[in-house]
Amino acid sequence: MYVNEKDARVLLTWLAESAQVAFLLPDGIGRWKAVHELNELPNAPVEMWHIPSGPLPLLGKERHNPVQEIASPWNG
């Protein structure tokens, strides 16, 4: 998808208004954290989580076989 900065702000605002969506952002080396809002797109990969889909898996060596569930994505 191609979006410019103006488009990104509109999209981020719209997504942040939904209680069903969270963004997964880098939170240090090998770490990430779930947040409800983004003020701007970071210069790093951003993932999205559809919260009603359930807990996030902590993936092992094989993606289809999660090692465990992530207890609290909001705490990083």
KOLVEX-649909 format. One record per atom (N, C-alpha, C, O, CB): residue in three letters; x, y, z. Coordinates in steps of 0.1 Angstrom, whole numbers, padded with zeros to 4 digits, always signed. Glycine has a CB too. Layout:
! residues N
ALAXYZ
...
This chain:
! residues 76
MET+0009-0012+0000
MET+0000+0000+0000
MET+0009+0012+0000
MET+0019+0013+0007
MET-0010+0000+0012
TYR+0006+0022-0008
TYR+0013+0034-0008
TYR+0005+0045-0001
TYR-0007+0047-0004
TYR+0016+0039-0023
VAL+0011+0051+0009
VAL+0005+0063+0016
VAL+0016+0073+0018
VAL+0027+0070+0021
VAL-0002+0058+0029
ASN+0012+0086+0017
ASN+0021+0096+0020
ASN+0019+0100+0035
ASN+0011+0094+0042
ASN+0019+0109+0011
GLU+0026+0110+0039
GLU+0025+0114+0054
GLU+0011+0118+0058
GLU+0006+0115+0068
GLU+0035+0125+0057
LYS+0004+0126+0049
LYS-0009+0130+0052
LYS-0019+0118+0053
LYS-0027+0117+0062
LYS-0014+0140+0041
ASP-0018+0109+0043
ASP-0026+0097+0043
ASP-0023+0089+0056
ASP-0033+0083+0062
ASP-0023+0088+0031
ALA-0011+0087+0060
ALA-0007+0080+0071
ALA-0013+0085+0084
ALA-0018+0077+0092
ALA+0008+0079+0073
ARG-0014+0098+0086
ARG-0020+0104+0097
ARG-0035+0101+0098
ARG-0040+0098+0109
ARG-0017+0119+0098
VAL-0041+0102+0087
VAL-0056+0099+0086
VAL-0058+0084+0090
VAL-0067+0081+0098
VAL-0062+0102+0072
LEU-0050+0075+0084
LEU-0051+0061+0086
LEU-0048+0058+0101
LEU-0056+0050+0107
LEU-0042+0053+0077
LEU-0038+0063+0107
LEU-0034+0061+0121
LEU-0045+0065+0130
LEU-0048+0059+0140
LEU-0021+0067+0124
THR-0051+0077+0127
THR-0062+0082+0136
THR-0074+0073+0135
THR-0080+0070+0146
THR-0066+0096+0131
TRP-0077+0069+0123
TRP-0089+0060+0122
TRP-0086+0047+0129
TRP-0095+0042+0136
TRP-0091+0057+0107
LEU-0075+0041+0128
LEU-0072+0028+0134
LEU-0071+0030+0150
LEU-0076+0021+0157
LEU-0058+0022+0129
ALA-0066+0041+0154
ALA-0065+0043+0169
ALA-0078+0045+0175
ALA-0080+0042+0187
ALA-0056+0055+0172
GLU-0088+0049+0168
GLU-0102+0050+0173
GLU-0109+0037+0175
GLU-0119+0036+0182
GLU-0110+0058+0163
SER-0103+0026+0170
SER-0109+0013+0172
SER-0102+0006+0184
SER-0090+0005+0186
SER-0106+0004+0160
ALA-0111+0002+0194
ALA-0106-0006+0205
ALA-0102-0020+0202
ALA-0096-0027+0210
ALA-0117-0006+0216
GLN-0104-0024+0189
GLN-0101-0037+0185
GLN-0087-0039+0178
GLN-0083-0050+0175
GLN-0111-0042+0175
VAL-0080-0028+0177
VAL-0067-0028+0170
VAL-0056-0022+0179
VAL-0058-0012+0186
VAL-0068-0020+0157
ALA-0045-0029+0179
ALA-0033-0024+0186
ALA-0021-0025+0176
ALA-0021-0033+0167
ALA-0030-0032+0199
PHE-0012-0017+0178
PHE+0001-0017+0171
PHE+0011-0023+0179
PHE+0012-0021+0191
PHE+0005-0002+0166
LEU+0020-0031+0172
LEU+0031-0038+0179
LEU+0044-0030+0174
LEU+0047-0031+0162
LEU+0032-0053+0175
LEU+0051-0024+0183
LEU+0062-0016+0180
LEU+0075-0021+0187
LEU+0074-0028+0197
LEU+0060-0001+0185
PRO+0086-0019+0181
PRO+0099-0023+0187
PRO+0100-0016+0201
PRO+0097-0004+0202
PRO+0111-0019+0178
ASP+0106-0024+0210
ASP+0108-0019+0224
ASP+0121-0024+0229
ASP+0122-0030+0240
ASP+0096-0024+0233
GLY+0131-0021+0221
GLY+0145-0025+0225
GLY+0149-0037+0216
GLY+0141-0042+0208
GLY+0146-0029+0240
ILE+0161-0042+0218
ILE+0166-0053+0209
ILE+0158-0066+0212
ILE+0158-0070+0224
ILE+0181-0055+0212
GLY+0152-0071+0202
GLY+0145-0084+0204
GLY+0132-0083+0212
GLY+0127-0093+0216
GLY+0154-0094+0210
ARG+0127-0070+0214
ARG+0115-0068+0222
ARG+0105-0060+0214
ARG+0109-0053+0205
ARG+0118-0062+0235
TRP+0093-0061+0218
TRP+0082-0052+0212
TRP+0071-0050+0222
TRP+0071-0056+0233
TRP+0076-0059+0199
LYS+0063-0040+0220
LYS+0052-0037+0229
LYS+0040-0033+0221
LYS+0040-0027+0211
LYS+0057-0025+0238
ALA+0028-0037+0226
ALA+0015-0033+0220
ALA+0011-0019+0226
ALA+0012-0017+0238
ALA+0004-0044+0223
VAL+0006-0011+0216
VAL+0001+0002+0220
VAL-0012+0005+0212
VAL-0014-0001+0201
VAL+0012+0014+0217
HIS-0021+0013+0217
HIS-0033+0016+0210
HIS-0032+0027+0200
HIS-0039+0028+0190
HIS-0044+0020+0220
GLU-0022+0037+0202
GLU-0021+0048+0194
GLU-0007+0050+0189
GLU+0003+0047+0195
GLU-0025+0061+0201
LEU-0006+0056+0177
LEU+0007+0060+0171
LEU+0005+0075+0167
LEU-0005+0078+0160
LEU+0012+0051+0159
ASN+0014+0083+0171
ASN+0014+0097+0167
ASN+0020+0099+0153
ASN+0016+0108+0146
ASN+0021+0106+0177
GLU+0029+0090+0150
GLU+0035+0091+0137
GLU+0041+0077+0134
GLU+0042+0068+0143
GLU+0047+0101+0136
LEU+0043+0074+0121
LEU+0049+0061+0118
LEU+0064+0061+0122
LEU+0071+0070+0118
LEU+0047+0058+0103
PRO+0068+0051+0130
PRO+0082+0050+0133
PRO+0091+0046+0121
PRO+0085+0040+0112
PRO+0084+0041+0145
ASN+0103+0048+0122
ASN+0112+0043+0112
ASN+0117+0029+0115
ASN+0128+0026+0116
ASN+0125+0053+0111
ALA+0107+0020+0117
ALA+0109+0006+0120
ALA+0096-0001+0116
ALA+0086+0005+0114
ALA+0112+0004+0135
PRO+0097-0014+0114
PRO+0085-0022+0111
PRO+0074-0020+0122
PRO+0077-0020+0134
PRO+0089-0037+0109
VAL+0062-0020+0117
VAL+0050-0019+0126
VAL+0041-0030+0122
VAL+0038-0032+0111
VAL+0043-0005+0125
GLU+0037-0038+0132
GLU+0027-0048+0130
GLU+0014-0044+0137
GLU+0014-0035+0145
GLU+0032-0062+0136
MET+0003-0050+0133
MET-0010-0047+0139
MET-0016-0060+0145
MET-0013-0071+0139
MET-0020-0041+0129
TRP-0023-0059+0155
TRP-0029-0070+0162
TRP-0044-0067+0163
TRP-0048-0057+0168
TRP-0023-0072+0176
HIS-0052-0076+0158
HIS-0067-0076+0160
HIS-0070-0082+0173
HIS-0070-0095+0174
HIS-0075-0083+0148
ILE-0072-0074+0183
ILE-0073-0079+0197
ILE-0083-0090+0199
ILE-0080-0099+0206
ILE-0076-0067+0206
PRO-0095-0089+0193
PRO-0105-0099+0195
PRO-0101-0113+0190
PRO-0108-0123+0193
PRO-0118-0095+0189
SER-0091-0113+0182
SER-0086-0126+0176
SER-0080-0135+0187
SER-0077-0146+0185
SER-0076-0124+0165
GLY-0077-0129+0198
GLY-0071-0137+0209
GLY-0057-0133+0212
GLY-0051-0125+0206
GLY-0073-0151+0206
PRO-0051-0141+0222
PRO-0038-0138+0227
PRO-0028-0140+0215
PRO-0030-0148+0206
PRO-0034-0148+0238
LEU-0017-0133+0216
LEU-0006-0134+0206
LEU+0003-0146+0210
LEU+0006-0148+0222
LEU+0002-0121+0206
PRO+0007-0154+0200
PRO+0016-0165+0203
PRO+0030-0160+0203
PRO+0034-0151+0196
PRO+0014-0176+0192
LEU+0038-0167+0212
LEU+0052-0165+0212
LEU+0057-0176+0203
LEU+0057-0188+0206
LEU+0059-0165+0226
LEU+0062-0172+0191
LEU+0065-0182+0181
LEU+0079-0189+0184
LEU+0088-0182+0188
LEU+0065-0176+0167
GLY+0079-0201+0181
GLY+0092-0209+0182
GLY+0099-0210+0169
GLY+0097-0201+0160
GLY+0089-0223+0188
LYS+0107-0220+0167
LYS+0114-0221+0154
LYS+0105-0224+0143
LYS+0107-0220+0131
LYS+0124-0233+0155
GLU+0093-0230+0145
GLU+0083-0233+0135
GLU+0071-0224+0138
GLU+0065-0226+0149
GLU+0080-0248+0134
ARG+0067-0215+0129
ARG+0056-0206+0131
ARG+0043-0212+0135
ARG+0035-0207+0142
ARG+0055-0197+0119
HIS+0040-0224+0129
HIS+0027-0231+0131
HIS+0027-0237+0145
HIS+0017-0243+0149
HIS+0025-0241+0120
ASN+0038-0237+0153
ASN+0038-0244+0165
ASN+0043-0234+0176
ASN+0055-0235+0180
ASN+0048-0256+0165
PRO+0034-0225+0181
PRO+0039-0215+0191
PRO+0044-0222+0204
PRO+0038-0232+0208
PRO+0027-0206+0194
VAL+0054-0216+0210
VAL+0059-0221+0222
VAL+0050-0218+0234
VAL+0048-0227+0242
VAL+0073-0215+0225
GLN+0044-0207+0234
GLN+0035-0203+0245
GLN+0027-0190+0240
GLN+0030-0184+0230
GLN+0042-0200+0258
GLU+0018-0186+0248
GLU+0011-0173+0246
GLU+0018-0162+0253
GLU+0024-0164+0264
GLU-0004-0174+0250
ILE+0018-0150+0247
ILE+0024-0138+0253
ILE+0014-0133+0264
ILE+0003-0129+0261
ILE+0027-0127+0243
ALA+0019-0133+0276
ALA+0010-0130+0288
ALA+0005-0116+0287
ALA-0007-0114+0290
ALA+0018-0132+0301
SER+0013-0106+0285
SER+0009-0092+0285
SER+0016-0084+0274
SER+0026-0078+0277
SER+0011-0086+0299
PRO+0010-0084+0262
PRO+0016-0076+0251
PRO+0017-0061+0254
PRO+0026-0054+0249
PRO+0008-0077+0239
TRP+0009-0056+0263
TRP+0009-0042+0267
TRP+0021-0038+0275
TRP+0025-0026+0276
TRP-0004-0038+0274
ASN+0028-0047+0282
ASN+0039-0044+0290
ASN+0052-0046+0283
ASN+0063-0042+0289
ASN+0039-0053+0302
GLY+0052-0050+0271
GLY+0064-0051+0263
GLY+0072-0065+0266
GLY+0082-0067+0261
GLY+0074-0040+0266
